[in-house]
Amino acid sequence: MSDRPSVLAAAFSARQIAESARLAGYGALVLDFFGDSDLAAAARRSEVLHGHYPDGFDADALLAALERLADGMDPIGFVYGAGFEDRPELLEAIAERWPILGTDPATQRRLKDPETFAALCAQAGVAHPPIGRDLPADPANWLSKKIGGAGGSHVVAATGQPPAPDRYYQRRVAGERISLAFVAAGERCAFLGFTRQWTAPSAAEPYRYGGAVGPLPDPGPHGPAMQAAVTAILALLPLVGMASADFVLTANGPVLLEINARAGATLDVFESPAQPLLALHLAACRGELPERVSGPGIIRAAGLAWAESDIDLPAGFAWPDFSRDRTTPPASFAAGQPLCTVVAEAETEEAATALFERRVADLRERFERKAA
């Protein structure tokens, strides 16, 4: 379909963006760190950018790869996913060559600066955990986070973590983790829905991202309060395109941890052929919002299966249909690396989550059989 308009895109893992672009009628010119087979199948052009996940992109290599992908294609602009939160200067360099289709670099810089975001929450009247750059007197009640970190792997207990220029401390908040996805057009937004997140902890990464399930029903009185919090933030810091707000639900109401203004992991949860997320994203870039968000019409649990030990993937390995982000065999995975994304659909949250867990267990059994 060479007559379709093209978009450039990059993320640590960009398969979801490429698939959404195809559903929306766009050719995707995409690069990421993995180059999985389903990304290559969804994209018009794709490249693997060798780097160190989750440390970030090499600027010169990224820009050179984008130039190669765009050669002769005249893309309408650049869509970004995870990997740019702590690198607004990279977005600025890309913006010199192509329009940024999403929240602009200057706004990302403000959004991901801990002190600026805390002040923004205070001005908007939105509950946000205390933060600081100096080691707290009671570190057991605090976390250490990387500025602009993504995926949870960067979050560790504050105890034993000395201050560092690229890190800050945030007080722990006990409660249920719920996120609210939305599409923003400046100060206005359309809410996509709620998801419940979980972690897949390891010894070195106790808050490593595991997955999410949704769209969920409105979480009682917390739902309107979460929507009001997002609306209040947008009134002070307008955003553009897909975004999500991470909350902890406490007895005193929702506490906003952060907002990620880019295509994220829950694309797999909210994607719908009837209303592709990239189409909503690009419409929001034009200042347009849908009158109604239809959603996928089913509950999905989507998350990562992590390698618990070193694994060799043989040449004959067949990925199951429920897997996404499929590495082309033969391949090797070191302990602690993501094996693939697993997706499960059901009529209820509980059923979708249980099916997800069974499928992760099934995948591990397949690896064990091949290893034997």
FIMI-297646 format. One record per residue (C-alpha): x, y, z. Coordinates in steps of 0.1 Angstrom, whole numbers, padded with zeros to 4 digits, always signed. Layout:
XYZ ...
end
This chain:
+0000+0000+0000 +0027+0025-0011 +0001+0053-0017 -0006+0055+0021 +0009+0084+0040 +0038+0075+0063 +0048+0083+0099 +0082+0079+0114 +0082+0063+0148 +0107+0051+0175 +0105+0036+0209 +0123+0010+0230 +0097-0014+0216 +0077+0000+0187 +0056-0029+0174 +0024-0016+0189 +0028+0018+0172 +0035+0000+0139 +0004-0021+0142 -0018+0008+0152 -0005+0028+0122 -0014+0000+0099 -0049-0002+0113 -0052+0036+0109 -0041+0035+0072 -0006+0048+0076 +0027+0032+0066 +0050+0030+0096 +0087+0038+0093 +0099+0024+0126 +0130+0016+0146 +0134+0001+0180 +0159-0020+0200 +0144-0055+0192 +0134-0057+0155 +0109-0084+0162 +0093-0103+0134 +0058-0089+0140 +0071-0054+0140 +0087-0060+0106 +0054-0075+0093 +0034-0044+0104 +0059-0017+0093 +0065-0004+0058 +0102-0001+0068 +0119-0010+0100 +0154-0010+0115 +0170-0023+0147 +0188+0003+0166 +0214-0014+0188 +0215+0000+0222 +0213-0008+0259 +0177-0012+0271 +0165+0006+0292 +0194+0031+0292 +0183+0049+0260 +0191+0058+0225 +0224+0069+0210 +0215+0103+0194 +0237+0101+0163 +0227+0065+0155 +0190+0073+0161 +0190+0104+0138 +0210+0085+0111 +0185+0056+0112 +0155+0079+0110 +0171+0095+0079 +0175+0061+0062 +0139+0051+0070 +0125+0084+0057 +0145+0084+0025 +0122+0089-0004 +0091+0085+0018 +0082+0121+0029 +0067+0111+0063 +0042+0135+0078 +0060+0135+0112 +0075+0116+0141 +0056+0096+0167 +0075+0085+0198 +0070+0059+0225 +0090+0049+0256 +0127+0060+0255 +0124+0097+0252 +0111+0108+0286 +0146+0117+0299 +0159+0128+0265 +0140+0160+0254 +0171+0171+0236 +0167+0141+0212 +0131+0152+0205 +0144+0187+0198 +0170+0174+0173 +0143+0153+0156 +0120+0183+0155 +0145+0202+0134 +0140+0176+0107 +0103+0164+0111 +0072+0176+0129 +0068+0160+0163 +0034+0143+0163 +0027+0144+0200 +0036+0165+0231 +0065+0188+0223 +0100+0186+0238 +0097+0216+0260 +0065+0203+0276 +0081+0169+0281 +0110+0185+0299 +0086+0202+0323 +0065+0171+0327 +0094+0148+0336 +0113+0172+0359 +0104+0160+0394 +0103+0194+0411 +0084+0210+0382 +0058+0183+0382 +0054+0184+0420 +0048+0222+0418 +0024+0217+0390 +0004+0192+0410 +0004+0215+0440 -0009+0244+0418 -0036+0222+0404 -0047+0209+0438 -0038+0173+0429 -0024+0150+0455 +0012+0139+0447 +0038+0121+0469 +0065+0142+0485 +0098+0142+0466 +0134+0152+0473 +0170+0150+0460 +0186+0144+0494 +0184+0110+0511 +0155+0111+0535 +0159+0106+0572 +0136+0076+0570 +0146+0059+0537 +0126+0028+0544 +0095+0048+0536 +0109+0062+0503 +0118+0050+0468 +0146+0060+0445 +0136+0067+0409 +0155+0077+0377 +0144+0110+0363 +0124+0102+0331 +0127+0064+0338 +0103+0040+0321 +0091+0005+0328 +0096+0003+0365 +0131-0013+0363 +0147+0019+0375 +0127+0021+0408 +0144+0007+0439 +0141+0012+0476 +0157+0044+0488 +0176+0025+0516 +0213+0022+0505 +0208+0044+0474 +0229+0075+0477 +0218+0107+0459 +0227+0109+0422 +0223+0137+0396 +0198+0116+0375 +0177+0103+0404 +0153+0116+0430 +0134+0102+0460 +0097+0098+0462 +0077+0088+0493 +0060+0054+0491 +0023+0054+0488 +0003+0023+0498 -0027+0014+0478 -0041+0000+0445 -0023+0010+0413 -0047+0022+0386 -0039+0041+0355 -0061+0064+0334 -0054+0065+0296 -0065+0095+0276 -0059+0114+0243 -0052+0151+0248 -0057+0180+0225 -0041+0208+0245 -0063+0215+0275 -0090+0191+0264 -0090+0153+0264 -0109+0122+0257 -0106+0094+0283 -0099+0060+0269 -0103+0041+0302 -0088+0026+0333 -0063-0002+0337 -0049-0021+0367 -0011-0026+0366 +0010-0052+0382 +0047-0058+0387 +0070-0087+0378 +0096-0083+0405 +0131-0097+0404 +0158-0095+0430 +0175-0066+0413 +0144-0049+0400 +0116-0051+0426 +0092-0028+0407 +0098-0041+0371 +0067-0037+0349 +0046-0068+0346 +0015-0058+0326 -0019-0042+0327 -0055-0053+0324 -0085-0032+0311 -0105-0013+0301 -0119-0015+0336 -0152-0001+0349 -0150+0033+0366 -0134+0026+0400 -0162+0040+0421 -0157+0075+0435 -0120+0074+0426 -0129+0075+0388 -0143+0111+0387 -0115+0123+0410 -0088+0108+0387 -0105+0124+0356 -0107+0157+0375 -0070+0155+0384 -0060+0150+0347 -0082+0178+0336 -0067+0201+0363 -0031+0192+0351 -0040+0198+0314 -0053+0233+0323 -0018+0242+0335 +0003+0221+0311 -0015+0212+0278 -0005+0179+0262 -0009+0165+0228 -0019+0129+0218 -0018+0096+0237 -0010+0098+0274 -0016+0080+0306 -0017+0091+0343 -0006+0066+0370 -0024+0068+0403 -0024+0050+0437 -0058+0048+0452 -0057+0055+0489 -0083+0059+0517 -0080+0097+0512 -0085+0096+0474 -0063+0091+0444 -0026+0101+0445 -0010+0110+0411 +0024+0095+0407 +0032+0106+0371 +0019+0113+0336 +0035+0097+0306 +0027+0117+0274 +0035+0092+0247 +0024+0059+0232 +0027+0034+0260 +0024-0003+0269 -0014-0002+0272 -0018+0002+0234 -0023-0036+0234 -0052-0031+0259 -0070-0003+0242 -0064-0009+0206 -0095-0013+0184 -0097-0018+0146 -0129+0003+0147 -0111+0033+0162 -0073+0028+0160 -0053+0046+0186 -0029+0061+0162 -0058+0076+0143 -0070+0092+0176 -0035+0104+0183 -0030+0121+0150 -0065+0136+0152 -0056+0151+0186 -0024+0165+0170 -0048+0185+0147 -0069+0196+0178 -0097+0171+0171 -0111+0147+0198 -0137+0120+0192 -0173+0125+0205 -0172+0090+0218 -0144+0064+0224 -0157+0030+0215 -0129+0009+0229 -0121-0027+0221 -0153-0041+0235 -0135-0068+0256 -0112-0070+0286 -0075-0075+0277 -0046-0084+0299 -0013-0076+0282 +0022-0078+0297 +0057-0092+0296 +0070-0127+0301 +0105-0123+0315 +0134-0148+0312 +0140-0163+0347 +0173-0179+0335 +0194-0179+0304 +0174-0193+0274 +0185-0204+0240 +0157-0202+0214 +0162-0230+0188 +0157-0224+0151 +0125-0245+0150 +0107-0227+0178 +0071-0216+0169 +0057-0187+0189 +0022-0192+0201 -0006-0171+0187 -0011-0153+0220 +0025-0139+0219 +0036-0105+0205 +0070-0090+0200 +0084-0123+0187 +0121-0126+0183 +0131-0145+0152 +0147-0178+0161 +0174-0189+0167 +0181-0164+0195 +0193-0162+0231 +0179-0145+0261 +0198-0136+0292 +0181-0139+0326 +0161-0107+0333 +0154-0099+0296 +0119-0098+0282 +0109-0129+0262 +0078-0115+0246 +0045-0098+0252 +0016-0120+0261 -0020-0110+0254 -0052-0125+0268 -0088-0115+0262 -0119-0124+0283 -0152-0110+0295 -0140-0100+0329 -0109-0087+0345 -0104-0118+0366 -0108-0141+0337 -0084-0121+0315 -0057-0120+0342 -0060-0157+0349 -0057-0165+0312 -0027-0143+0310 -0010-0161+0338 -0018-0195+0323 -0004-0184+0290 +0029-0172+0306 +0032-0206+0323 +0025-0223+0290 +0052-0203+0273 +0077-0212+0299 +0069-0249+0295 +0074-0246+0257 +0109-0231+0264 +0117-0258+0289 +0107-0285+0264 +0128-0270+0237 +0158-0266+0261 +0155-0303+0270 
end
